[in-house]
């Protein structure tokens, strides 16, 4: 770590063993001789250095936010992560993969999980990139979303999405699936999405954004089907590519801390017993898993 501000912050936080504001960190660092600042606003510089490091390195950063303007060490592991408002807005400014809504009938026939074979080249050829905030308002396009059901033996990982994520329809509900919008760089890979050998690395990378597993944690990934739910206006604009992920162990950790909470393994019976707690996509998948 080359920045003297970051080195000082690391020492102060390890000494104090609790989250501190950038001003508190800078004040303690100066008082203890850990930092010499020639500027007039060392607290603002400290905040900028910490914020930039977190933004650049994300989960690999030694630092994390625990509240607005408050920082902690990621190694402590027991504080929920706060996400800056500007990051939430940035999610809507990303480019995502869409295709014409007029072509939807070529892939699914109404609500449900459709397990028929899919020629992914056909899907790839009609996909294009679009800014997410524009796609959310455009009823003439369908947004393509990946979804992963993570299973170890007879248990599945479930979780909740926090209000720091923009999908308001999911707030407060449990979810069986992990995943998210596909990005334009993913379009070439759509040709091989249904070929387990060709798609394994691509799908593993997609999953790792939300669930971090050991290098050999995934036994196999299998295509399950296309999921569509048309009971809500916002749901009509999304088509899910659903995959079953078979895990070798129960060892995992959440990759998007601060976005996803309450991760746990549950049996099918446990999920069925609280079916109303789940968002609509997960309800359809749980009902499908229960079929002989």
C-alpha positions in Angstrom: 0.0 0.0 0.0 1.8 3.1 -1.3 -0.4 5.9 0.0 0.7 7.3 3.3 -3.0 8.2 4.1 -4.1 4.6 3.5 -1.2 3.2 5.5 -2.1 5.6 8.4 -5.8 4.6 8.2 -4.9 0.9 8.3 -2.8 1.4 11.5 -5.4 3.7 13.2 -8.3 1.3 12.5 -6.3 -1.7 13.7 -5.5 0.2 16.9 -9.0 1.4 17.6 -10.8 -1.8 16.5 -14.0 0.0 15.6 -15.5 2.1 12.6 -14.4 5.7 12.5 -15.1 8.7 10.4 -12.5 10.0 8.0 -12.0 13.0 10.3 -11.5 10.8 13.3 -9.0 8.7 11.4 -7.0 11.7 10.2 -7.0 13.3 13.6 -5.7 10.2 15.4 -3.1 9.6 12.7 -1.8 13.1 13.0 -1.8 13.0 16.8 0.1 9.7 16.8 2.7 10.7 14.3 1.5 8.2 11.7 0.7 11.0 9.2 2.2 14.3 8.3 0.0 16.4 6.1 1.0 19.7 4.5 -2.6 20.3 3.3 -5.3 22.3 5.1 -7.9 19.5 4.9 -6.4 16.2 5.9 -9.8 14.8 6.8 -11.1 15.4 3.3 -8.0 13.9 1.7 -8.4 10.9 4.0 -12.0 10.4 2.9 -11.1 10.8 -0.7 -8.3 8.2 -0.5 -10.4 5.7 1.3 -13.4 6.2 -1.0 -11.2 5.9 -4.1 -9.6 2.7 -2.8 -13.0 1.1 -2.1 -14.3 2.1 -5.5 -11.3 0.8 -7.3 -10.8 -2.5 -5.5 -14.3 -3.3 -4.3 -14.3 -6.6 -2.3 -10.5 -6.7 -2.5 -10.1 -3.4 -0.7 -8.8 -3.6 2.9 -11.4 -0.9 3.8 -15.2 -0.7 3.7 -18.0 1.7 4.6 -20.2 0.9 7.5 -22.2 4.1 7.2 -22.1 7.4 5.3 -18.7 8.9 6.0 -17.7 6.0 8.3 -15.0 3.4 7.5 -13.9 0.1 8.9 -11.6 -2.8 8.0 -13.0 -5.5 5.8 -11.0 -8.1 7.7 -13.2 -7.6 10.8 -16.1 -9.3 8.9 -19.0 -8.5 11.2 -20.2 -5.1 10.0 -22.7 -4.7 7.2 -21.4 -2.7 4.3 -22.9 0.7 3.4 -23.0 1.5 -0.3 -22.8 5.2 -1.4 -25.9 6.6 -3.2 -23.9 7.4 -6.3 -23.1 3.7 -6.7 -26.8 2.9 -6.7 -27.4 5.5 -9.4 -24.4 4.1 -11.4 -26.2 0.7 -11.6 -28.9 2.4 -13.8 -26.2 3.9 -16.0 -24.6 0.5 -17.0 -25.2 -1.0 -20.4 -27.3 -4.3 -20.3 -28.4 -6.9 -22.9 -31.9 -6.5 -24.3 -33.8 -8.0 -27.3 -37.1 -6.9 -29.0 -40.2 -7.7 -27.0 -41.9 -8.7 -30.3 -39.6 -11.8 -30.4 -40.5 -13.0 -26.9 -43.1 -15.5 -28.2 -40.3 -17.3 -30.0 -38.8 -18.3 -26.7 -41.6 -18.6 -24.1 -45.3 -19.1 -24.2 -46.5 -17.2 -21.2 -45.8 -17.4 -17.5 -43.6 -20.1 -16.0 -40.4 -22.0 -16.4 -39.9 -23.2 -19.9 -37.6 -26.2 -20.2 -37.6 -26.7 -23.9 -34.4 -26.6 -25.9 -33.2 -23.1 -26.8 -31.1 -22.2 -29.8 -28.9 -19.7 -28.1 -27.4 -18.4 -31.5 -30.9 -17.2 -32.4 -31.1 -15.3 -29.1 -27.6 -13.9 -29.4 -28.3 -12.6 -32.9 -31.2 -10.4 -31.8 -29.6 -9.1 -28.6 -28.1 -5.6 -28.4 -26.8 -3.2 -25.7 -28.9 -0.6 -24.1 -28.5 1.8 -21.1 -30.3 0.2 -18.2 -32.3 3.3 -17.2 -33.6 3.6 -20.7 -34.5 -0.1 -20.9 -36.5 0.2 -17.7 -38.7 2.7 -19.4 -38.9 1.1 -22.8 -41.7 -1.5 -23.1 -40.5 -2.6 -26.6 -37.5 -4.4 -25.2 -36.9 -7.4 -22.9 -34.0 -7.4 -20.5 -32.0 -10.6 -20.3 -31.1 -11.7 -16.8 -29.1 -14.7 -15.5 -30.3 -16.7 -12.5 -28.5 -19.4 -10.5 -29.9 -21.9 -8.0 -27.1 -23.0 -5.8 -27.5 -26.5 -4.3 -25.5 -28.7 -2.1 -27.1 -32.1 -1.7 -30.7 -31.4 -0.6 -30.2 -27.8 0.5 -30.3 -24.5 -1.5 -28.7 -21.1 -0.7 -31.4 -18.4 -0.1 -30.9 -14.7 0.7 -32.5 -11.3 0.7 -31.6 -8.2 -1.4 -31.3 -5.0 0.4 -32.8 -1.6 -0.4 -29.3 -0.6 -1.7 -30.2 -2.4 -4.9 -32.5 -0.7 -7.3 -35.0 -3.5 -7.9 -37.7 -2.2 -5.4 -39.9 -5.2 -6.3 -37.4 -7.5 -4.5 -36.9 -5.5 -1.3 -38.0 -7.4 1.8 -38.5 -10.7 -0.1 -36.4 -13.8 0.1 -34.8 -15.1 -3.1 -33.6 -18.5 -4.3 -31.7 -17.2 -7.3 -28.5 -15.3 -7.6 -27.4 -13.4 -10.7 -28.3 -10.3 -12.5 -28.5 -8.4 -15.8 -26.2 -9.6 -18.6 -23.8 -7.0 -20.0 -22.9 -6.4 -23.6 -19.5 -8.1 -23.2 -21.5 -11.2 -22.5 -23.3 -11.3 -25.9 -20.7 -13.4 -27.7 -20.8 -16.0 -25.0 -24.5 -16.4 -25.4 -23.7 -18.6 -28.4 -22.5 -21.3 -26.0 -24.7 -20.7 -22.9 -26.3 -24.1 -23.2 -23.1 -26.1 -23.8 -21.9 -27.1 -20.3 -18.2 -27.3 -21.4 -18.1 -24.1 -23.3 -20.1 -22.1 -20.9 -18.7 -23.2 -17.5 -16.1 -20.5 -17.1 -18.5 -17.8 -18.3 -21.2 -18.8 -15.9 -18.9 -19.3 -13.0 -17.7 -15.7 -13.5 -21.3 -14.4 -13.6 -22.0 -16.3 -10.3 -18.8 -15.1 -8.6 -20.1 -11.6 -8.6 -22.6 -12.5 -5.9 -21.4 -15.8 -4.4 -17.7 -16.5 -3.7 -16.8 -20.2 -3.7 -13.6 -22.2 -3.5 -11.8 -22.7 -6.8 -13.2 -26.3 -6.9 -16.5 -25.4 -5.2 -18.6 -25.9 -8.3 -19.2 -29.5 -9.3 -21.3 -28.7 -12.4 -23.7 -26.1 -13.9 -26.7 -27.2 -15.8 -29.2 -25.2 -17.8 -32.7 -25.4 -16.3 -34.8 -23.2 -18.5 -36.2 -19.8 -19.4 -38.2 -18.1 -16.7 -40.9 -15.5 -17.4 -43.4 -13.9 -15.1 -46.0 -11.5 -16.5 -48.2 -10.6 -13.5 -46.5 -7.3 -12.9 -45.5 -4.6 -15.4 -41.9 -4.6 -14.4 -41.7 -8.4 -14.5 -42.9 -8.4 -18.1 -39.7 -6.7 -19.1 -37.3 -9.4 -17.9 -36.5 -12.9 -19.2 -34.4 -15.2 -17.0 -31.8 -17.7 -18.1 -31.9 -20.2 -15.2 -29.1 -22.6 -14.2 -28.7 -25.2 -11.5 -25.4 -25.0 -9.7 -24.3 -28.1 -7.9 -21.8 -27.4 -5.1 -19.2 -29.7 -3.7 -19.4 -28.2 -0.2 -21.5 -25.8 1.9 -18.6 -23.3 2.1 -19.3 -20.0 0.5 -19.5 -16.3 1.3 -21.4 -13.4 -0.2 -19.6 -11.4 -2.9 -21.8 -8.4 -2.8 -21.9 -7.6 0.9 -24.2 -4.7 1.7 -26.4 -5.8 -1.3 -27.3 -9.4 -0.2 -28.1 -10.4 3.4 -29.3 -13.3 5.4 -27.7 -16.1 3.3 -28.5 -19.6 4.5 -29.0 -23.1 3.3 -32.6 -24.4 3.3 -34.2 -27.6 2.2 -37.1 -27.6 -0.3 -39.5 -28.3 2.5 -38.3 -25.3 4.5 -38.7 -23.0 1.4 -42.2 -24.4 0.7 -43.2 -23.7 4.3 -42.6 -20.0 3.8 -43.3 -19.7 0.1 -45.1 -16.4 0.5 -41.8 -14.8 1.8 -40.2 -15.3 -1.6 -40.3 -13.0 -4.7 -42.3 -14.3 -7.6 -39.5 -15.8 -9.7 -38.3 -17.8 -6.7 -41.9 -19.0 -6.0 -42.1 -20.4 -9.5 -38.8 -22.1 -9.2 -39.6 -23.6 -5.8 -42.8 -25.0 -7.2 -40.9 -26.5 -10.1 -38.3 -28.1 -7.9 -41.1 -29.8 -6.0 -42.4 -31.6 -9.1 -41.5 -35.3 -9.4 
